[in-house]
């Protein structure tokens, strides 16, 4: 299965509310009907996340295809052109990021209804080679983070190695975690497991906090 993640920032002049409404109600059903698409999910940033200013992205979409060949066939179709043209009426094309990723489920817990989804935009520590970074993130840090008690589900989305052929990408991957609520997520930061997870980050991540958005999912189909 090949997963494609699209990071979106709304067009200048669109309010957050108008963007989210049009993205979900108008664009969502169009995108979900794409040929060869197995699953389509939008994640909309929580409005309270804008209290201190603009977010890096207003949301992400996740699309699943059987394999790279199925995604490539979709990409050359007339339907794909129509879907892309419609998306570009809503988003800033200069801020659009599309990522083919390999998904590793670190904690396979049930996702409650409704849940909040924490999306972290991951880059490796400067100077760290890519393959050791991927191995450490998955094999060492992932199991450590999975012990945080309030965390319901945890996926690592590693950028597909083929994506590096065109040069250094904006991100090496996404860390996606689900929680019952923002209150539980905040409470989790006080646990010894979270503190140990944070203490491990300098071993493979840049200093400081990685950028995040906190979102809710909308499912189609």
C-alpha positions in Angstrom: 0.0 0.0 0.0 1.3 3.5 -0.9 0.2 6.4 1.2 0.4 10.0 -0.1 0.3 12.9 2.4 -0.5 16.4 1.1 0.3 19.3 3.4 -1.9 22.3 2.7 -1.9 26.0 3.6 -5.0 28.0 2.6 -5.0 30.7 -0.1 -4.3 34.2 1.1 -7.6 35.9 1.8 -9.5 32.8 2.8 -10.5 32.6 6.4 -9.8 29.4 8.3 -13.5 28.7 8.6 -14.2 29.2 4.9 -11.2 27.1 3.9 -12.2 24.2 6.2 -15.8 24.3 5.0 -14.9 24.3 1.3 -12.1 21.8 1.6 -14.4 19.4 3.4 -17.7 19.9 1.7 -16.6 20.7 -1.9 -13.2 19.3 -2.4 -13.4 16.3 -0.2 -16.0 14.3 -2.1 -14.3 15.1 -5.4 -11.0 13.8 -4.1 -12.5 10.8 -2.5 -14.0 9.6 -5.8 -10.6 9.4 -7.5 -10.0 6.2 -9.5 -7.7 3.7 -7.7 -8.1 5.5 -4.4 -8.6 3.1 -1.5 -9.0 5.6 1.4 -9.1 9.4 1.8 -8.9 11.4 5.1 -8.6 15.1 5.8 -7.2 16.4 9.0 -8.3 20.0 9.9 -6.2 22.0 12.3 -8.2 23.0 15.5 -9.3 26.6 15.4 -8.0 27.2 18.9 -4.5 26.4 17.5 -4.6 29.8 15.8 -4.8 31.7 19.1 -1.2 32.8 18.9 -1.0 33.3 15.1 -0.9 31.4 11.9 0.0 27.8 11.8 2.6 26.2 9.5 -0.2 24.3 7.7 -3.9 24.4 8.0 -4.2 20.6 7.5 -3.2 17.5 5.7 -4.9 15.0 3.5 -4.0 11.3 3.4 -4.7 9.2 0.3 -4.0 5.4 0.0 -3.4 3.5 -3.2 -2.5 -0.1 -3.8 1.0 0.7 -4.8 3.3 3.2 -6.6 2.0 2.0 -10.0 -1.6 2.7 -9.0 -0.7 6.2 -7.8 1.3 6.9 -11.0 -1.7 5.8 -13.1 -4.0 8.1 -11.1 -1.5 11.0 -11.5 -1.7 10.9 -15.3 -5.5 10.8 -15.4 -7.9 13.6 -16.4 -9.6 13.1 -13.0 -6.3 13.9 -11.2 -6.0 17.1 -13.2 -9.5 18.2 -12.2 -8.9 17.4 -8.5 -5.6 19.3 -8.5 -7.2 22.3 -10.2 -9.9 22.3 -7.6 -7.4 22.1 -4.8 -5.5 25.0 -6.1 -8.6 27.2 -5.8 -8.3 26.7 -2.0 -4.6 26.5 -1.2 -1.4 28.5 -1.7 0.5 26.5 -4.3 3.9 27.8 -3.0 3.2 26.1 0.3 1.8 22.8 -1.0 3.9 19.8 0.0 3.2 16.3 -1.3 4.9 13.3 0.3 4.9 9.6 -0.6 5.5 7.8 2.7 6.1 4.4 4.3 3.9 3.9 7.3 5.1 2.2 10.4 2.5 1.6 13.1 4.3 1.9 16.5 1.3 1.6 18.7 -1.8 0.0 17.2 -4.4 1.2 19.6 -8.1 2.0 18.8 -8.8 5.6 17.9 -11.7 7.1 19.9 -14.6 9.1 18.5 -13.9 12.0 18.5 -10.1 12.1 18.8 -7.5 14.7 18.4 -4.6 14.0 16.1 -1.1 15.5 16.7 0.9 15.8 13.5 4.6 16.5 13.9 6.8 17.6 10.9 10.0 15.7 11.3 13.5 16.4 10.2 16.7 14.6 11.2 19.4 16.2 13.3 21.8 18.2 11.1 24.7 16.0 9.9 23.0 12.8 10.8 22.9 10.3 7.8 19.5 9.4 6.6 19.5 5.6 7.1 20.8 5.7 10.8 18.2 8.4 11.4 15.4 6.3 10.1 16.6 3.3 12.1 16.9 5.2 15.3 13.5 6.9 14.9 11.8 3.6 14.3 13.7 1.2 16.4 14.7 3.3 19.5 12.6 6.4 19.8 9.3 4.9 18.6 9.1 2.2 21.2 10.0 4.8 23.9 7.3 7.2 22.8 4.7 4.4 22.6 5.0 4.0 26.4 3.3 7.4 27.0 0.1 6.2 28.7 -2.4 8.7 27.2 -1.3 8.0 23.7 -3.9 6.0 21.9 -2.3 5.3 18.5 1.1 6.2 17.0 2.3 6.1 13.4 5.6 7.0 11.9 5.4 8.2 8.3 8.9 8.0 6.8 9.4 9.8 3.5 9.8 7.1 0.8 13.5 6.8 -0.2 12.6 7.5 -3.9 11.6 11.1 -2.8 15.2 12.0 -2.1 16.3 11.5 -5.7 15.1 15.0 -6.6 17.2 16.6 -3.8 16.7 17.3 -0.1 13.0 17.4 0.7 11.2 19.8 3.2 10.6 17.0 5.7 12.0 13.5 6.4 8.6 12.3 7.7 5.6 12.8 10.0 5.0 11.6 13.5 1.2 11.1 13.9 -0.3 10.4 17.3 -3.9 10.2 18.5 -5.4 11.2 21.9 -8.8 11.3 23.5 -8.6 15.1 23.9 -6.3 18.0 24.0 -6.6 17.9 27.8 -5.3 14.4 27.9 -2.5 15.3 25.5 -1.5 18.1 27.8 -1.6 15.8 30.9 0.6 13.4 29.1 3.4 15.9 29.0 3.7 15.6 32.8 4.3 11.8 32.8 7.8 10.3 33.3 7.4 8.5 29.9 6.9 11.7 28.1 9.9 13.3 29.9 12.1 10.3 28.9 10.8 10.6 25.3 11.7 14.3 25.1 15.1 13.6 26.6 15.9 11.1 23.8 15.1 13.6 21.0 18.6 15.2 20.8 19.9 11.9 19.7 18.3 12.2 16.3 16.2 15.4 16.0 17.2 19.1 15.7 17.3 21.1 19.0 14.0 22.5 20.2 10.4 21.5 19.4 9.5 20.3 15.9 6.6 22.2 14.3 3.2 20.6 14.9 -0.5 21.0 14.2 -3.3 19.5 16.3 -6.2 18.4 14.2 -9.5 16.5 13.9 -10.1 13.9 11.1 -12.8 13.9 8.5 -13.4 10.6 6.8 -14.7 10.2 3.2 -16.2 7.2 1.5 
